[in-house]
Amino acid sequence: MVLLATQIPEKSLKSQDISERLQMSQAYLKKIMRKLVVAGLIKSVSGNNGGYMIVKSINEMTLYDIYHAVCGPVQTFSDEDNMLLDAFNGAMQAKNGLQELEEVFSLMDRGIEKFLKGIIAGPFLKNILGVSEVPVVDWTDVEKSIKDNLREV
């Protein structure tokens, strides 16, 4: 998202360029990008100059929007395979313990959601980069853009 948020607005970014820059599998990246497209955060542009572009302003996007698009609802605990109940042969204490665990983790999940919803992506990115405005970079010509727009770290 950082690459797309800083990419020149009228120029899409190819998945190959993104995967090379992030040193990750292009197949895995495409799965993530598809989720972001479905969530309406980015769009896919077809054709020779195709790729991906951000469509929702980073000043209107929260970290929760991104998290939810990629990972789904926050769920830090799940006993879908009934491991806890199976380990204790379905004993009442295990059932009660599972219910207590689910309640505690559900409260924690809602807290995480609330926290992430309170962080707007634009100001967060500016803070990370230590800039007053989000730089515009042409990630297809990285060396020139970085030299022109970003400070050395």
N, C-alpha and C positions, 0 to 999 in steps of 0.2 A: 504494500500500500504506500510505503514511503516513496518508492520509485515512481509510482503512478501519480502520487500527490505532488511531486516535484517536477514531473515531466512537462515539457512545453505543452500547453493546453490543446493546441490544434494538431498535435502529432501523437499518433498511437505508438505503443511500445510492444514489440513482438515478444511472444513467450520465450523464444530462443534467447533474446537479449537479456530478459529477466532471469531466466534459469542460469545462464552463464555468469551473470553478475552475482547471483546469490549462490552459485555453485551447488545447484540442486537439480534433481531429475526433472526434465521437461514434462514428462507424463504426470508426475506428482503435482507440479506447478499448475498444469492445466486443470486438474481436479479442484484445486483450491480456487483458481480463477473462475471456474464455472460456478462455484458456490457464491463468490462475490458478485457475479453477474446476476444470478437468480435473486440475490438479496437487493439488487438495484444500486449497489455501490459503485460498480464499474460497468462498462459495456464492452462487448466484443465487436471489433470492426473487421469486416472481411475484405478481401482483395489484396493486391500486391503491397499496398502500404498499410495493411491491416495489422491488428494487434489488439491491445487493450487500452482503454482510456477511463479515467475516473469520471463519474457523472454526478455524484453527490458531493457537494462542497465539504471540504474537511472541517470547515467551521460549523457545519450542521451535523457532522458525523461524530458519534461517540466511540470510545474504545469497545463498548458493549456491542455496537452495531457490527463492528469488524469481528469480534470474538464470536458473536451469535451466528454470523454468516458462515464462518469457517468451522466452528465447533458445535453449533447448536446450543440449546439451553445449557446453562451452568448446572452441572450435576457432578459433584465431587465424590458421591458415594452411590453405589448401586449393588444390590445383591441379587441381580437377575438370575444368576445361576444357583441361587439358594445355598451357597457355600456355608453360611453361618447356620442355617437351619439343619442342613445335612450333617454338619460336624457334630451337632448336639442332638441328632436323631429327632428333630422337630419338637424338642422339649419346650414347655411353656416359657421357661426362662429365656430360651433362645428367641422365641417369638416376641416376648416383651422387650428383650435387648435389641432386637432388630428394629422394632417400632421406635424405640428411644433413639437409636442411631440415625434412623431415617429422619426423625424430627429435628435432631441437632444439625445434621448435615443440610437439611432443607433450609433451615434458618441461615446457616452459613452461606449457602448458595444464593439466597435472596440478598444477603449482605454484599456478596461479591458483585452480583448484578447491579445493585444500587451504586456501588463504588465505581464500576466501569461506566455506567450511564452518566456519572457526574464528570467524566473526563472527556472534554471535547478534543478531537484529534488535531485540529489546527494549532491551537495554543500549545498543546502537548508536544507537537512536532517542533514548533519554534523554540520551545524550552530545551528540548533535547539538542537541537542544532546550535543553540545559543545565538539566535538571530531574531530580529524584530519582524521580519517578513520571511515567509517560506520562499526559498530560492527556486528559480526556474532553471531546470537542467535538461539538456538534450541527452538522454541516456544512450542514444544511438551514436553520439560523438562525445563519449564520456570524458576523455582527457581534456579537451578544450573546455567543456562545460564546467567541470570541477575546478579547473584552474581559474575560470572567469567568475564562478558563482559561489564557491564554498571555501571556507577557511581551512587551512591545514590543521589537522588534529594533532 
